[in-house]
Amino acid sequence: MKTLKKLFITFVLIVSVLAGIGYYLYNKTAPDVADLSAEPVSAVNLFKDFATNETKANTSYLNKVLQVNGEVLEVKQNQNRQTQIILNSGDPMFGIACTMDQTNKQVKPGDHVTIKGICTGYLNDVVIIKSLLLN
């Protein structure tokens, strides 16, 4: 009987600790991109690196904060109604897709901008999330 009671108490403690860890991770906020240091790169060079050797580019850029500068090709809304700025990559079909956290400035095609955000990889376009417009 004592063994069963000890096992039950141990089980309750383990479940409580796991629930606490789960609650913490679920409510943990993402770091603010504005406060993080970024690696500067041009949109053309970023796309070229991914197009020529995706594995090497993933090592260099994946999940890192980048400061990408380039020419705006298009400004649109994505399916979540977030503003998305597409930068010219030098490729006529694909670009650098930057999903903006907030836009405090009007941007139009042809503008040269610098955008800071987190690179999440290459899916025809190079994808940058949690982006901020720096200029």
N, CA, C and O atoms as a GROMACS GRO file, in nm:
protein
  540
    1MET      N    1   0.081  -0.120   0.000
    1MET     CA    2   0.000   0.000   0.000
    1MET      C    3   0.086   0.126   0.000
    1MET      O    4   0.056   0.223  -0.069
    2LYS      N    5   0.195   0.123   0.080
    2LYS     CA    6   0.283   0.238   0.085
    2LYS      C    7   0.351   0.259  -0.050
    2LYS      O    8   0.371   0.373  -0.092
    3THR      N    9   0.387   0.151  -0.119
    3THR     CA   10   0.452   0.162  -0.249
    3THR      C   11   0.357   0.226  -0.350
    3THR      O   12   0.399   0.310  -0.429
    4LEU      N   13   0.232   0.187  -0.348
    4LEU     CA   14   0.132   0.243  -0.439
    4LEU      C   15   0.112   0.392  -0.412
    4LEU      O   16   0.097   0.470  -0.505
    5LYS      N   17   0.113   0.430  -0.286
    5LYS     CA   18   0.098   0.571  -0.249
    5LYS      C   19   0.218   0.652  -0.296
    5LYS      O   20   0.202   0.763  -0.347
    6LYS      N   21   0.339   0.598  -0.280
    6LYS     CA   22   0.460   0.667  -0.325
    6LYS      C   23   0.460   0.682  -0.478
    6LYS      O   24   0.496   0.787  -0.530
    7LEU      N   25   0.418   0.577  -0.549
    7LEU     CA   26   0.411   0.586  -0.695
    7LEU      C   27   0.310   0.692  -0.739
    7LEU      O   28   0.335   0.768  -0.833
    8PHE      N   29   0.197   0.696  -0.672
    8PHE     CA   30   0.094   0.796  -0.705
    8PHE      C   31   0.145   0.937  -0.682
    8PHE      O   32   0.125   1.025  -0.766
    9ILE      N   33   0.212   0.962  -0.570
    9ILE     CA   34   0.266   1.094  -0.539
    9ILE      C   35   0.375   1.131  -0.642
    9ILE      O   36   0.379   1.244  -0.689
   10THR      N   37   0.460   1.036  -0.676
   10THR     CA   38   0.564   1.062  -0.777
   10THR      C   39   0.500   1.096  -0.911
   10THR      O   40   0.543   1.190  -0.978
   11PHE      N   41   0.398   1.022  -0.950
   11PHE     CA   42   0.327   1.048  -1.076
   11PHE      C   43   0.265   1.188  -1.076
   11PHE      O   44   0.276   1.260  -1.175
   12VAL      N   45   0.201   1.226  -0.967
   12VAL     CA   46   0.138   1.359  -0.958
   12VAL      C   47   0.245   1.468  -0.966
   12VAL      O   48   0.224   1.570  -1.033
   13LEU      N   49   0.359   1.450  -0.900
   13LEU     CA   50   0.467   1.548  -0.906
   13LEU      C   51   0.522   1.562  -1.048
   13LEU      O   52   0.544   1.674  -1.095
   14ILE      N   53   0.543   1.450  -1.116
   14ILE     CA   54   0.595   1.455  -1.253
   14ILE      C   55   0.496   1.524  -1.346
   14ILE      O   56   0.536   1.607  -1.427
   15VAL      N   57   0.370   1.492  -1.335
   15VAL     CA   58   0.268   1.556  -1.418
   15VAL      C   59   0.260   1.705  -1.388
   15VAL      O   60   0.245   1.786  -1.480
   16SER      N   61   0.271   1.743  -1.262
   16SER     CA   62   0.268   1.885  -1.226
   16SER      C   63   0.387   1.961  -1.284
   16SER      O   64   0.371   2.071  -1.337
   17VAL      N   65   0.505   1.903  -1.276
   17VAL     CA   66   0.624   1.968  -1.332
   17VAL      C   67   0.611   1.981  -1.484
   17VAL      O   68   0.640   2.086  -1.539
   18LEU      N   69   0.567   1.875  -1.551
   18LEU     CA   70   0.549   1.880  -1.696
   18LEU      C   71   0.443   1.983  -1.736
   18LEU      O   72   0.458   2.053  -1.836
   19ALA      N   73   0.336   1.991  -1.659
   19ALA     CA   74   0.232   2.091  -1.687
   19ALA      C   75   0.287   2.232  -1.670
   19ALA      O   76   0.255   2.321  -1.749
   20GLY      N   77   0.368   2.254  -1.568
   20GLY     CA   78   0.430   2.385  -1.547
   20GLY      C   79   0.524   2.423  -1.661
   20GLY      O   80   0.522   2.537  -1.707
   21ILE      N   81   0.604   2.329  -1.706
   21ILE     CA   82   0.695   2.354  -1.818
   21ILE      C   83   0.614   2.384  -1.945
   21ILE      O   84   0.647   2.476  -2.019
   22GLY      N   85   0.511   2.307  -1.970
   22GLY     CA   86   0.426   2.330  -2.087
   22GLY      C   87   0.360   2.466  -2.083
   22GLY      O   88   0.355   2.535  -2.185
   23TYR      N   89   0.310   2.506  -1.968
   23TYR     CA   90   0.247   2.637  -1.953
   23TYR      C   91   0.348   2.749  -1.980
   23TYR      O   92   0.316   2.846  -2.048
   24TYR      N   93   0.469   2.734  -1.928
   24TYR     CA   94   0.573   2.834  -1.949
   24TYR      C   95   0.607   2.847  -2.097
   24TYR      O   96   0.614   2.958  -2.150
   25LEU      N   97   0.630   2.735  -2.164
   25LEU     CA   98   0.666   2.739  -2.305
   25LEU      C   99   0.553   2.792  -2.392
   25LEU      O  100   0.578   2.864  -2.489
   26TYR      N  101   0.430   2.758  -2.359
   26TYR     CA  102   0.316   2.806  -2.436
   26TYR      C  103   0.301   2.958  -2.425
   26TYR      O  104   0.264   3.023  -2.523
   27ASN      N  105   0.329   3.013  -2.311
   27ASN     CA  106   0.311   3.157  -2.288
   27ASN      C  107   0.438   3.238  -2.309
   27ASN      O  108   0.437   3.360  -2.291
   28LYS      N  109   0.547   3.173  -2.345
   28LYS     CA  110   0.674   3.242  -2.367
   28LYS      C  111   0.662   3.330  -2.492
   28LYS      O  112   0.617   3.284  -2.596
   29THR      N  113   0.701   3.456  -2.480
   29THR     CA  114   0.693   3.547  -2.593
   29THR      C  115   0.822   3.540  -2.676
   29THR      O  116   0.930   3.514  -2.623
   30ALA      N  117   0.808   3.563  -2.804
   30ALA     CA  118   0.923   3.562  -2.894
   30ALA      C  119   1.006   3.688  -2.870
   30ALA      O  120   0.951   3.792  -2.831
   31PRO      N  121   1.135   3.679  -2.891
   31PRO     CA  122   1.218   3.799  -2.872
   31PRO      C  123   1.182   3.906  -2.974
   31PRO      O  124   1.140   3.876  -3.085
   32ASP      N  125   1.198   4.031  -2.935
   32ASP     CA  126   1.169   4.143  -3.023
   32ASP      C  127   1.286   4.160  -3.119
   32ASP      O  128   1.400   4.182  -3.077
   33VAL      N  129   1.258   4.151  -3.248
   33VAL     CA  130   1.361   4.159  -3.351
   33VAL      C  131   1.435   4.293  -3.344
   33VAL      O  132   1.554   4.299  -3.373
   34ALA      N  133   1.366   4.399  -3.305
   34ALA     CA  134   1.427   4.531  -3.300
   34ALA      C  135   1.544   4.535  -3.201
   34ALA      O  136   1.636   4.615  -3.218
   35ASP      N  137   1.541   4.452  -3.099
   35ASP     CA  138   1.645   4.451  -2.997
   35ASP      C  139   1.763   4.360  -3.029
   35ASP      O  140   1.865   4.363  -2.960
   36LEU      N  141   1.751   4.279  -3.134
   36LEU     CA  142   1.855   4.182  -3.166
   36LEU      C  143   1.951   4.236  -3.271
   36LEU      O  144   1.912   4.316  -3.357
   37SER      N  145   2.076   4.193  -3.264
   37SER     CA  146   2.172   4.234  -3.367
   37SER      C  147   2.146   4.153  -3.493
   37SER      O  148   2.100   4.039  -3.487
   38ALA      N  149   2.176   4.214  -3.609
   38ALA     CA  150   2.145   4.150  -3.736
   38ALA      C  151   2.267   4.148  -3.826
   38ALA      O  152   2.354   4.234  -3.818
   39GLU      N  153   2.270   4.047  -3.913
   39GLU     CA  154   2.375   4.035  -4.012
   39GLU      C  155   2.329   4.104  -4.140
   39GLU      O  156   2.225   4.066  -4.196
   40PRO      N  157   2.403   4.204  -4.189
   40PRO     CA  158   2.360   4.273  -4.311
   40PRO      C  159   2.387   4.188  -4.435
   40PRO      O  160   2.491   4.123  -4.445
   41VAL      N  161   2.292   4.191  -4.530
   41VAL     CA  162   2.307   4.118  -4.656
   41VAL      C  163   2.216   4.183  -4.759
   41VAL      O  164   2.109   4.235  -4.725
   42SER      N  165   2.257   4.181  -4.884
   42SER     CA  166   2.170   4.235  -4.989
   42SER      C  167   2.073   4.126  -5.032
   42SER      O  168   2.102   4.007  -5.021
   43ALA      N  169   1.958   4.167  -5.081
   43ALA     CA  170   1.855   4.073  -5.124
   43ALA      C  171   1.906   3.984  -5.237
   43ALA      O  172   1.880   3.864  -5.239
   44VAL      N  173   1.979   4.043  -5.329
   44VAL     CA  174   2.032   3.968  -5.443
   44VAL      C  175   2.130   3.860  -5.396
   44VAL      O  176   2.122   3.746  -5.440
   45ASN      N  177   2.222   3.897  -5.306
   45ASN     CA  178   2.319   3.799  -5.256
   45ASN      C  179   2.254   3.691  -5.172
   45ASN      O  180   2.293   3.574  -5.179
   46LEU      N  181   2.155   3.727  -5.092
   46LEU     CA  182   2.085   3.629  -5.010
   46LEU      C  183   2.017   3.525  -5.098
   46LEU      O  184   2.029   3.405  -5.073
   47PHE      N  185   1.945   3.570  -5.200
   47PHE     CA  186   1.877   3.477  -5.289
   47PHE      C  187   1.978   3.391  -5.365
   47PHE      O  188   1.959   3.270  -5.381
   48LYS      N  189   2.085   3.453  -5.412
   48LYS     CA  190   2.187   3.379  -5.487
   48LYS      C  191   2.247   3.268  -5.402
   48LYS      O  192   2.270   3.158  -5.450
   49ASP      N  193   2.273   3.298  -5.273
   49ASP     CA  194   2.329   3.196  -5.183
   49ASP      C  195   2.234   3.078  -5.169
   49ASP      O  196   2.278   2.963  -5.172
   50PHE      N  197   2.104   3.105  -5.152
   50PHE     CA  198   2.007   2.996  -5.138
   50PHE      C  199   1.989   2.920  -5.270
   50PHE      O  200   1.975   2.798  -5.268
   51ALA      N  201   1.988   2.990  -5.382
   51ALA     CA  202   1.965   2.925  -5.511
   51ALA      C  203   2.082   2.837  -5.552
   51ALA      O  204   2.061   2.734  -5.617
   52THR      N  205   2.203   2.875  -5.516
   52THR     CA  206   2.319   2.797  -5.559
   52THR      C  207   2.351   2.682  -5.464
   52THR      O  208   2.390   2.574  -5.510
   53ASN      N  209   2.337   2.702  -5.333
   53ASN     CA  210   2.368   2.596  -5.238
   53ASN      C  211   2.281   2.614  -5.113
   53ASN      O  212   2.321   2.681  -5.018
   54GLU      N  213   2.163   2.554  -5.116
   54GLU     CA  214   2.067   2.573  -5.007
   54GLU      C  215   2.119   2.521  -4.874
   54GLU      O  216   2.095   2.583  -4.770
   55THR      N  217   2.190   2.411  -4.874
   55THR     CA  218   2.242   2.354  -4.749
   55THR      C  219   2.340   2.450  -4.683
   55THR      O  220   2.333   2.473  -4.562
   56LYS      N  221   2.432   2.504  -4.761
   56LYS     CA  222   2.529   2.600  -4.706
   56LYS      C  223   2.459   2.728  -4.661
   56LYS      O  224   2.493   2.783  -4.556
   57ALA      N  225   2.362   2.775  -4.738
   57ALA     CA  226   2.288   2.896  -4.702
   57ALA      C  227   2.208   2.875  -4.574
   57ALA      O  228   2.199   2.965  -4.491
   58ASN      N  229   2.149   2.756  -4.557
   58ASN     CA  230   2.077   2.726  -4.433
   58ASN      C  231   2.170   2.737  -4.313
   58ASN      O  232   2.130   2.788  -4.208
   59THR      N  233   2.292   2.689  -4.328
   59THR     CA  234   2.390   2.699  -4.219
   59THR      C  235   2.420   2.845  -4.186
   59THR      O  236   2.436   2.881  -4.070
   60SER      N  237   2.427   2.928  -4.289
   60SER     CA  238   2.463   3.068  -4.269
   60SER      C  239   2.347   3.156  -4.222
   60SER      O  240   2.367   3.247  -4.142
   61TYR      N  241   2.225   3.129  -4.271
   61TYR     CA  242   2.115   3.224  -4.251
   61TYR      C  243   1.993   3.172  -4.174
   61TYR      O  244   1.922   3.252  -4.114
   62LEU      N  245   1.969   3.042  -4.174
   62LEU     CA  246   1.845   2.988  -4.118
   62LEU      C  247   1.828   3.022  -3.970
   62LEU      O  248   1.918   2.999  -3.890
   63ASN      N  249   1.712   3.077  -3.935
   63ASN     CA  250   1.675   3.116  -3.799
   63ASN      C  251   1.766   3.224  -3.740
   63ASN      O  252   1.777   3.236  -3.618
   64LYS      N  253   1.828   3.301  -3.825
   64LYS     CA  254   1.912   3.412  -3.780
   64LYS      C  255   1.845   3.543  -3.819
   64LYS      O  256   1.768   3.550  -3.914
   65VAL      N  257   1.877   3.647  -3.743
   65VAL     CA  258   1.823   3.780  -3.773
   65VAL      C  259   1.910   3.842  -3.881
   65VAL      O  260   2.032   3.853  -3.867
   66LEU      N  261   1.844   3.883  -3.990
   66LEU     CA  262   1.915   3.943  -4.103
   66LEU      C  263   1.866   4.085  -4.126
   66LEU      O  264   1.751   4.118  -4.097
   67GLN      N  265   1.953   4.167  -4.177
   67GLN     CA  266   1.919   4.302  -4.218
   67GLN      C  267   1.936   4.304  -4.370
   67GLN      O  268   2.048   4.318  -4.421
   68VAL      N  269   1.824   4.291  -4.441
   68VAL     CA  270   1.826   4.275  -4.586
   68VAL      C  271   1.793   4.408  -4.653
   68VAL      O  272   1.695   4.473  -4.619
   69ASN      N  273   1.879   4.447  -4.748
   69ASN     CA  274   1.849   4.569  -4.822
   69ASN      C  275   1.827   4.534  -4.969
   69ASN      O  276   1.894   4.447  -5.025
   70GLY      N  277   1.734   4.605  -5.030
   70GLY     CA  278   1.705   4.579  -5.170
   70GLY      C  279   1.590   4.664  -5.220
   70GLY      O  280   1.537   4.750  -5.149
   71GLU      N  281   1.552   4.637  -5.344
   71GLU     CA  282   1.445   4.711  -5.411
   71GLU      C  283   1.312   4.639  -5.394
   71GLU      O  284   1.304   4.517  -5.409
   72VAL      N  285   1.208   4.714  -5.363
   72VAL     CA  286   1.074   4.658  -5.345
   72VAL      C  287   1.015   4.624  -5.481
   72VAL      O  288   1.009   4.710  -5.570
   73LEU      N  289   0.972   4.499  -5.498
   73LEU     CA  290   0.902   4.458  -5.620
   73LEU      C  291   0.751   4.470  -5.604
   73LEU      O  292   0.681   4.512  -5.696
   74GLU      N  293   0.702   4.432  -5.485
   74GLU     CA  294   0.557   4.425  -5.464
   74GLU      C  295   0.526   4.439  -5.316
   74GLU      O  296   0.603   4.395  -5.230
   75VAL      N  297   0.412   4.499  -5.287
   75VAL     CA  298   0.360   4.506  -5.150
   75VAL      C  299   0.221   4.447  -5.155
   75VAL      O  300   0.137   4.491  -5.234
   76LYS      N  301   0.194   4.346  -5.071
   76LYS     CA  302   0.064   4.279  -5.074
   76LYS      C  303   0.025   4.232  -4.934
   76LYS      O  304   0.102   4.245  -4.839
   77GLN      N  305  -0.095   4.179  -4.923
   77GLN     CA  306  -0.144   4.120  -4.799
   77GLN      C  307  -0.137   3.968  -4.813
   77GLN      O  308  -0.175   3.915  -4.918
   78ASN      N  309  -0.089   3.898  -4.710
   78ASN     CA  310  -0.090   3.752  -4.715
   78ASN      C  311  -0.225   3.700  -4.665
   78ASN      O  312  -0.314   3.780  -4.634
   79GLN      N  313  -0.241   3.570  -4.656
   79GLN     CA  314  -0.369   3.510  -4.616
   79GLN      C  315  -0.408   3.545  -4.473
   79GLN      O  316  -0.525   3.533  -4.437
   80ASN      N  317  -0.312   3.588  -4.390
   80ASN     CA  318  -0.341   3.628  -4.252
   80ASN      C  319  -0.359   3.779  -4.239
   80ASN      O  320  -0.360   3.833  -4.128
   81ARG      N  321  -0.372   3.847  -4.352
   81ARG     CA  322  -0.390   3.992  -4.358
   81ARG      C  323  -0.271   4.070  -4.303
   81ARG      O  324  -0.286   4.181  -4.253
   82GLN      N  325  -0.154   4.011  -4.313
   82GLN     CA  326  -0.031   4.080  -4.276
   82GLN      C  327   0.031   4.137  -4.403
   82GLN      O  328   0.019   4.079  -4.510
   83THR      N  329   0.096   4.251  -4.388
   83THR     CA  330   0.164   4.311  -4.503
   83THR      C  331   0.287   4.229  -4.536
   83THR      O  332   0.365   4.191  -4.448
   84GLN      N  333   0.304   4.202  -4.664
   84GLN     CA  334   0.420   4.128  -4.711
   84GLN      C  335   0.489   4.211  -4.819
   84GLN      O  336   0.426   4.252  -4.917
   85ILE      N  337   0.616   4.235  -4.800
   85ILE     CA  338   0.696   4.310  -4.896
   85ILE      C  339   0.788   4.211  -4.968
   85ILE      O  340   0.863   4.137  -4.905
   86ILE      N  341   0.780   4.212  -5.100
   86ILE     CA  342   0.863   4.124  -5.182
   86ILE      C  343   0.979   4.208  -5.236
   86ILE      O  344   0.957   4.308  -5.305
   87LEU      N  345   1.102   4.165  -5.205
   87LEU     CA  346   1.221   4.235  -5.253
   87LEU      C  347   1.275   4.168  -5.378
   87LEU      O  348   1.264   4.046  -5.396
   88ASN      N  349   1.333   4.248  -5.465
   88ASN     CA  350   1.393   4.199  -5.589
   88ASN      C  351   1.513   4.112  -5.556
   88ASN      O  352   1.604   4.153  -5.484
   89SER      N  353   1.513   3.991  -5.612
   89SER     CA  354   1.623   3.897  -5.586
   89SER      C  355   1.718   3.886  -5.703
   89SER      O  356   1.820   3.817  -5.695
   90GLY      N  357   1.686   3.953  -5.812
   90GLY     CA  358   1.764   3.937  -5.933
   90GLY      C  359   1.711   3.825  -6.020
   90GLY      O  360   1.756   3.809  -6.134
   91ASP      N  361   1.616   3.747  -5.970
   91ASP     CA  362   1.551   3.640  -6.045
   91ASP      C  363   1.412   3.690  -6.085
   91ASP      O  364   1.340   3.742  -6.001
   92PRO      N  365   1.374   3.674  -6.212
   92PRO     CA  366   1.244   3.728  -6.255
   92PRO      C  367   1.123   3.657  -6.195
   92PRO      O  368   1.013   3.712  -6.197
   93MET      N  369   1.140   3.537  -6.142
   93MET     CA  370   1.027   3.460  -6.090
   93MET      C  371   1.012   3.466  -5.938
   93MET      O  372   0.900   3.459  -5.887
   94PHE      N  373   1.122   3.480  -5.866
   94PHE     CA  374   1.119   3.467  -5.722
   94PHE      C  375   1.186   3.586  -5.654
   94PHE      O  376   1.261   3.661  -5.718
   95GLY      N  377   1.159   3.604  -5.525
   95GLY     CA  378   1.214   3.716  -5.452
   95GLY      C  379   1.239   3.683  -5.306
   95GLY      O  380   1.248   3.566  -5.268
   96ILE      N  381   1.251   3.787  -5.226
   96ILE     CA  382   1.265   3.775  -5.082
   96ILE      C  383   1.132   3.820  -5.022
   96ILE      O  384   1.098   3.937  -5.031
   97ALA      N  385   1.058   3.728  -4.962
   97ALA     CA  386   0.925   3.757  -4.907
   97ALA      C  387   0.939   3.792  -4.759
   97ALA      O  388   0.970   3.706  -4.676
   98CYS      N  389   0.915   3.919  -4.727
   98CYS     CA  390   0.930   3.969  -4.590
   98CYS      C  391   0.792   3.996  -4.530
   98CYS      O  392   0.722   4.088  -4.574
   99THR      N  393   0.751   3.916  -4.432
   99THR     CA  394   0.624   3.937  -4.365
   99THR      C  395   0.646   4.034  -4.250
   99THR      O  396   0.724   4.009  -4.158
  100MET      N  397   0.576   4.146  -4.257
  100MET     CA  398   0.598   4.255  -4.164
  100MET      C  399   0.517   4.236  -4.036
  100MET      O  400   0.400   4.196  -4.040
  101ASP      N  401   0.580   4.264  -3.922
  101ASP     CA  402   0.507   4.267  -3.794
  101ASP      C  403   0.418   4.390  -3.789
  101ASP      O  404   0.304   4.385  -3.743
  102GLN      N  405   0.472   4.500  -3.838
  102GLN     CA  406   0.396   4.624  -3.843
  102GLN      C  407   0.460   4.713  -3.949
  102GLN      O  408   0.580   4.707  -3.972
  103THR      N  409   0.380   4.794  -4.011
  103THR     CA  410   0.433   4.889  -4.107
  103THR      C  411   0.389   5.027  -4.065
  103THR      O  412   0.269   5.055  -4.053
  104ASN      N  413   0.486   5.112  -4.043
  104ASN     CA  414   0.455   5.248  -4.003
  104ASN      C  415   0.482   5.346  -4.117
  104ASN      O  416   0.470   5.467  -4.099
  105LYS      N  417   0.516   5.294  -4.232
  105LYS     CA  418   0.551   5.374  -4.348
  105LYS      C  419   0.489   5.314  -4.472
  105LYS      O  420   0.473   5.192  -4.482
  106GLN      N  421   0.454   5.398  -4.566
  106GLN     CA  422   0.406   5.350  -4.695
  106GLN      C  423   0.527   5.315  -4.781
  106GLN      O  424   0.620   5.394  -4.795
  107VAL      N  425   0.524   5.197  -4.838
  107VAL     CA  426   0.630   5.150  -4.926
  107VAL      C  427   0.566   5.116  -5.059
  107VAL      O  428   0.456   5.060  -5.064
  108LYS      N  429   0.634   5.151  -5.167
  108LYS     CA  430   0.579   5.121  -5.299
  108LYS      C  431   0.687   5.055  -5.385
  108LYS      O  432   0.806   5.069  -5.356
  109PRO      N  433   0.647   4.984  -5.489
  109PRO     CA  434   0.744   4.921  -5.577
  109PRO      C  435   0.844   5.023  -5.631
  109PRO      O  436   0.807   5.134  -5.670
  110GLY      N  437   0.971   4.983  -5.633
  110GLY     CA  438   1.078   5.070  -5.679
  110GLY      C  439   1.155   5.134  -5.565
  110GLY      O  440   1.268   5.178  -5.585
  111ASP      N  441   1.096   5.140  -5.445
  111ASP     CA  442   1.166   5.196  -5.330
  111ASP      C  443   1.283   5.105  -5.289
  111ASP      O  444   1.274   4.982  -5.302
  112HIS      N  445   1.390   5.164  -5.241
  112HIS     CA  446   1.500   5.087  -5.183
  112HIS      C  447   1.483   5.092  -5.033
  112HIS      O  448   1.475   5.199  -4.973
  113VAL      N  449   1.478   4.973  -4.971
  113VAL     CA  450   1.451   4.963  -4.828
  113VAL      C  451   1.551   4.871  -4.760
  113VAL      O  452   1.621   4.794  -4.824
  114THR      N  453   1.555   4.882  -4.628
  114THR     CA  454   1.629   4.788  -4.544
  114THR      C  455   1.530   4.729  -4.446
  114THR      O  456   1.461   4.801  -4.374
  115ILE      N  457   1.524   4.597  -4.444
  115ILE     CA  458   1.428   4.524  -4.361
  115ILE      C  459   1.505   4.430  -4.269
  115ILE      O  460   1.597   4.360  -4.312
  116LYS      N  461   1.466   4.429  -4.143
  116LYS     CA  462   1.528   4.342  -4.043
  116LYS      C  463   1.426   4.237  -4.003
  116LYS      O  464   1.313   4.269  -3.968
  117GLY      N  465   1.466   4.109  -4.007
  117GLY     CA  466   1.376   4.001  -3.971
  117GLY      C  467   1.448   3.868  -3.958
  117GLY      O  468   1.570   3.861  -3.974
  118ILE      N  469   1.373   3.764  -3.929
  118ILE     CA  470   1.428   3.630  -3.906
  118ILE      C  471   1.408   3.547  -4.033
  118ILE      O  472   1.297   3.534  -4.083
  119CYS      N  473   1.516   3.490  -4.083
  119CYS     CA  474   1.512   3.407  -4.203
  119CYS      C  475   1.464   3.267  -4.164
  119CYS      O  476   1.521   3.203  -4.076
  120THR      N  477   1.357   3.221  -4.232
  120THR     CA  478   1.305   3.087  -4.203
  120THR      C  479   1.327   2.988  -4.316
  120THR      O  480   1.278   2.876  -4.309
  121GLY      N  481   1.400   3.028  -4.420
  121GLY     CA  482   1.436   2.932  -4.522
  121GLY      C  483   1.398   2.973  -4.662
  121GLY      O  484   1.368   3.090  -4.690
  122TYR      N  485   1.399   2.875  -4.750
  122TYR     CA  486   1.386   2.896  -4.894
  122TYR      C  487   1.274   2.807  -4.948
  122TYR      O  488   1.286   2.685  -4.947
  123LEU      N  489   1.168   2.868  -4.995
  123LEU     CA  490   1.056   2.798  -5.058
  123LEU      C  491   1.024   2.871  -5.188
  123LEU      O  492   0.921   2.939  -5.197
  124ASN      N  493   1.108   2.859  -5.287
  124ASN     CA  494   1.106   2.940  -5.410
  124ASN      C  495   1.145   3.084  -5.378
  124ASN      O  496   1.236   3.137  -5.442
  125ASP      N  497   1.078   3.147  -5.283
  125ASP     CA  498   1.121   3.276  -5.230
  125ASP      C  499   1.198   3.248  -5.101
  125ASP      O  500   1.175   3.148  -5.035
  126VAL      N  501   1.290   3.337  -5.067
  126VAL     CA  502   1.352   3.331  -4.935
  126VAL      C  503   1.253   3.399  -4.840
  126VAL      O  504   1.206   3.509  -4.868
  127VAL      N  505   1.221   3.334  -4.729
  127VAL     CA  506   1.116   3.382  -4.639
  127VAL      C  507   1.179   3.448  -4.516
  127VAL      O  508   1.263   3.389  -4.447
  128ILE      N  509   1.135   3.571  -4.490
  128ILE     CA  510   1.178   3.647  -4.373
  128ILE      C  511   1.052   3.680  -4.292
  128ILE      O  512   0.957   3.735  -4.348
  129ILE      N  513   1.050   3.648  -4.162
  129ILE     CA  514   0.932   3.674  -4.079
  129ILE      C  515   0.967   3.774  -3.968
  129ILE      O  516   1.084   3.807  -3.946
  130LYS      N  517   0.863   3.822  -3.900
  130LYS     CA  518   0.876   3.917  -3.790
  130LYS      C  519   0.959   4.038  -3.834
  130LYS      O  520   1.045   4.086  -3.759
  131SER      N  521   0.933   4.085  -3.954
  131SER     CA  522   1.014   4.189  -4.016
  131SER      C  523   0.977   4.329  -3.969
  131SER      O  524   0.862   4.358  -3.938
  132LEU      N  525   1.078   4.414  -3.966
  132LEU     CA  526   1.063   4.556  -3.936
  132LEU      C  527   1.127   4.635  -4.047
  132LEU      O  528   1.234   4.599  -4.097
  133LEU      N  529   1.063   4.743  -4.087
  133LEU     CA  530   1.117   4.833  -4.188
  133LEU      C  531   1.209   4.932  -4.119
  133LEU      O  532   1.165   5.005  -4.031
  134LEU      N  533   1.336   4.935  -4.158
  134LEU     CA  534   1.432   5.022  -4.090
  134LEU      C  535   1.443   5.160  -4.153
  134LEU      O  536   1.480   5.256  -4.085
  135ASN      N  537   1.411   5.172  -4.281
  135ASN     CA  538   1.419   5.305  -4.344
  135ASN      C  539   1.299   5.333  -4.432
  135ASN      O  540   1.290   5.440  -4.492
   0.00000   0.00000   0.00000
